[in-house]
Amino acid sequence: MSARTPTPWPLVALFTAGYLAAYLLPTTVGRLDAGLPLSATQAGAVGSVLLLSSASAGFLLASRVDRFGPRRLARAGLLLAALGYGTAALSTAVPLVVAGAIVGGFGSGTATAVAATGIAGRRDPHRVTTLGLLGVSGLAGALYLTIPHLGPAHGVPLAAIACTALLALSLTGRLPARTPAAHTLRTATPLPHRRSGLLLAGAMLFWSLAQNSLWGVSGRIGLTQAGLTEVKVGAVFAVALGAGLLGTIGAGALGPRLGRALPIGLGTALIAGCIALSAAATDLTSFAAGEIAWNALYPVVLSYVIGLAASMDTRGRWAVLVGSASSLGTACGPLTGSLLSARAGYPAMGTVLAAGLLLVGVPMTLVALRPRRTTQIVEIPLVEMPVMEIPTVEIPVMELPVVKTPVANELMTPTPAVDDPFAEIPAAVGRFARIPVVEISVPPIPVADNACAEIAVVDVVEFPLEGVPAQREAYGTAGPRHTAATVSTPGPVTV
């Protein structure tokens, strides 16, 4: 049983920084309306442009995170978010505010794409998603309690998003420069589960559209229809996001025990009822009840949807595409809510959104019910195989006697010794037994360059020499009688 994997805090920080702009959308749109010369519809359009830029970044980078590298891409996205939101917070000119919102939204979408890709490659993506939702819900809740006390300026929520991006930037050093898949040559593989993925992405777009249409105008519902102050509305949002923390903790503890279809289908139906209740609220009780119940259920269902998308492709492409479709729906939400509320009123808007949410929940549940086989990449460690040494056996070689023949150029190879043909002849046989033998060496033939050339061995020519026998009278029984014996000396011999 393997130990539990460590928590990837850089991914959690990226998730928090990327999603914070969407969580602070109601107060951002409300302050743009109050602090700048913009109408409610125009302020909602600015919020939609911000989130639309975030969604476009996700669509562009869905399959390119491995190519650029998570660390480099995350740093670029967070720097863009800090620059864009910081410019929009410090400027009062509407064009600069809009441009800063676009740049900041693209940076948020980049950070979200890197986080989604990294989460999809984890062993337990639902757990990491839950931690990310905990982080963004807790931070947004704290900001909803703090922002009303920092003055009515439009740039306070935008500055908070920029500071969060800078804080998350300090953790990007722990992200890998390249993913393991980037070091290997990998052919372009098609998206698995294409039909289910497209159905889930399309349903997720309308799912997020319905919810953020209400979320974008929730602040105005509390201020105008329910008759609450900004402090009370902020307190309700903080408590609602606190309930979202509890819901996220519950979803993390529950895990996949109930599967994904039941939390997605039943949770979507309950959210539809909460939307209708919150849109028709006329006092603090009904408004708080609808918002708190809704925000407690929203992260639960969202975590299961993201986990479902991550399980469809281990490379994280469906997770990024589904998340980008959600961001696109979130981007269109503020403008859609502003238009519906302006034409039909808040209660009618809530009824339309709840009905649409019930319809959208059906295909999402069907995708979650469909069985699928996921291909998991398993790293097989290489084991060193011991090399067997084959023992060498020395075979004794019989050494033959070698006779060196003197050669003129000393390049003659040794030749085996030739047995003496007269060795076996008895010494007393024949009349020439006592005749001395002279050996004459004949110069050999020069050796050719080829080492394998045969060398002709010239036999020794023996010439018998006739000698004069000594006189028998010269010897006695005890020795010679004369002082010297007359023995003929052999003369020169010619061949």
Secondary structure, 3 states (H helix, E strand, C coil): CCCCCCCCHHHHHHHHHHHHHHHCHHHHHHHHHHHCCCCHHHHHHHHHHHHHHHHHHHHHCCCCHHHHCHHHHHHHHHHHHHHHHHHHHHCCCHHHHHHHHHHHHHHHHHHHHHHHHHHHCCCCHHHHHHHHHHHHHHHHHHHHHHHHHHCCCCCHHHHHHHHHHHHHHCCHHHCCCCCHHHHCCCCCCCCCCHHHHHHHHHHHHHHHHHHHHHHCCHHHHHHHHCCCCHHHHHHHHHHHHHHHHHHHHHHHHHHHHHCCHHHHHHHHHHHHHHHHHHHCCCCHHHHHHHHHHHHHHHHHHHHHHHHHHHHCCCCCHHHHHHHHHHHHHHHHHHHHHHHHHHHHCHHHHHHHHHHHHHHHHHHHHHHHHCCCCCCCCCCCCCCCCCCCCCCCCCCCCCCCCEECCCCCCCCCCCEECCCCCCCCCCCCCCCCCCCCCCCCCCCCCCCCCCCCCCCCCCCCCCCCCCCCCCCHHHECCCCECCCCCCCCCCCCCCC
